[in-house]
Amino acid sequence: MRLELRWSDVDEVTAAPATRLVGTRLEVDLAELRELLSADSRLARIRLELARPGERCRIGRVFDVIAPRAKAEGGEDFPGVLGKVARAGHGRTSALDGVAVVATDQQTDNVGTLAVIDMAGPNAALSAFGRTHNLVIAAWPSPSTERSDYLAAVRLAALKTAVHLARTAREADPDRVDVFALSPSPRVPPELAHLPRVAYVFQIHSHQRPTGLDEGILYGDPVRRMLPTIVHPNEVLDGAVLRGFMGRSVTTWAIQNHPMIRALYAQHARTLWFAGVVVTVAQATEPERVRSAFLTAGLVAHTLGADGAVLTKIGGGAPHVDMAQAAAQCEALGVKTTAVVEDMSTDGSAEGMLLFDFPGVDALVNVGSSQEPITLPAMDRVIGADDLASKLLGETRATYGGLCGAIEQVGATRVMAEVR
């Protein structure tokens, strides 16, 4: 399977009478876009605003962030959710670099749990979204809209916007092209047979919170009864996997630009052989957890024939255990593992961080502590949380977990925690 990501660089986004890409300037007809999104009856009112890097602006109530992508050839846009169900991961996809679509949740009121993005100040450097030109969607639900339907409508609006913006680049000559092509797993050339085979285990949802019927995560499926499944890494990069409505410390943007998959691709056929990806979910009961763990290990060891595996998780503390049990089962089958974890402790202790203790699972990478306090400096403007502006404009205390993009559990993070 071969995927081309055709990148167009953007260093300016501005409101204009028409939506088009002019050199490195993206012009957006906000009125036209608002009309497109307003067709969804679940949304009563929509506001679109632009935020640029360096502006003393804070974006509040961040729900998710989407990278602008649109299929130029071969496939559907975000299949199963926006487009029809079809295999992702092949053909050509137009992508805008330097732009992000930020969806906000206007039903979230607790300032202490809000996710924010700072466009200026010291915290802007801690998140990729402090350095992107952001189109922010604030949408309010119609009176009869249930919570899950509202979140589905907000995400759909963000996906439509991402495609709408990226389509401006379909006729442009790309600034660069990333090619992702992976041979079928068993077909290792004899001269590369000595390389270790490495698989990636990607936990895409935690059933600590059951999914809604319209909460498509894998090709539009709410993964309610999903067993561990092998997917091609290109499918992940090309929109087959979306963050759920309550994904902790992960954004759809990070999944689309998946650092773990890109890192394995970068070393493929050089220092390792990228064997493939297994997607899993964190389960709600112990029998389901045990079943998922040994099925995951079987796919990694016996089907993909991996010598090593990297595992990441999503959600809070309980998914730590699912990931650890899967890693322990891999180790029992002779597969060396590395687990990427978020520090979940409230006291900064190593014991509180781990939440598991399996002797063989001893290679750990920490992507930072979500509970570590951080100061949000005063700003001149707040977007996405007008009614909370008085609380979000001034200097306030928060945590790294509340700064969107500072900690991404799939590895897209600029912070880490150290045990001393």
Secondary structure as GFF3:
##gff-version 3
##sequence-region A 1 420
A	DSSP	beta_strand	2	9	.	.	.	ID=ss1
A	DSSP	beta_strand	12	15	.	.	.	ID=ss2
A	DSSP	beta_strand	20	22	.	.	.	ID=ss3
A	DSSP	beta_strand	25	28	.	.	.	ID=ss4
A	DSSP	alpha_helix	30	37	.	.	.	ID=ss5
A	DSSP	beta_strand	43	51	.	.	.	ID=ss6
A	DSSP	beta_strand	57	59	.	.	.	ID=ss7
A	DSSP	beta_strand	62	66	.	.	.	ID=ss8
A	DSSP	beta_strand	69	73	.	.	.	ID=ss9
A	DSSP	beta_strand	91	97	.	.	.	ID=ss10
A	DSSP	beta_strand	99	104	.	.	.	ID=ss11
A	DSSP	three_ten_helix	111	113	.	.	.	ID=ss12
A	DSSP	beta_strand	117	118	.	.	.	ID=ss13
A	DSSP	three_ten_helix	122	126	.	.	.	ID=ss14
A	DSSP	three_ten_helix	128	130	.	.	.	ID=ss15
A	DSSP	beta_strand	133	141	.	.	.	ID=ss16
A	DSSP	alpha_helix	147	166	.	.	.	ID=ss17
A	DSSP	three_ten_helix	167	169	.	.	.	ID=ss18
A	DSSP	beta_strand	176	181	.	.	.	ID=ss19
A	DSSP	three_ten_helix	190	192	.	.	.	ID=ss20
A	DSSP	beta_strand	197	206	.	.	.	ID=ss21
A	DSSP	beta_strand	229	231	.	.	.	ID=ss22
A	DSSP	alpha_helix	233	237	.	.	.	ID=ss23
A	DSSP	alpha_helix	252	256	.	.	.	ID=ss24
A	DSSP	alpha_helix	259	267	.	.	.	ID=ss25
A	DSSP	beta_strand	273	282	.	.	.	ID=ss26
A	DSSP	alpha_helix	286	298	.	.	.	ID=ss27
A	DSSP	pi_helix	299	303	.	.	.	ID=ss28
A	DSSP	beta_strand	308	312	.	.	.	ID=ss29
A	DSSP	alpha_helix	318	332	.	.	.	ID=ss30
A	DSSP	beta_strand	336	343	.	.	.	ID=ss31
A	DSSP	alpha_helix	350	354	.	.	.	ID=ss32
A	DSSP	beta_strand	364	369	.	.	.	ID=ss33
A	DSSP	beta_strand	373	376	.	.	.	ID=ss34
A	DSSP	beta_strand	381	383	.	.	.	ID=ss35
A	DSSP	three_ten_helix	386	388	.	.	.	ID=ss36
A	DSSP	alpha_helix	389	392	.	.	.	ID=ss37
A	DSSP	beta_strand	396	399	.	.	.	ID=ss38
A	DSSP	three_ten_helix	400	402	.	.	.	ID=ss39
###
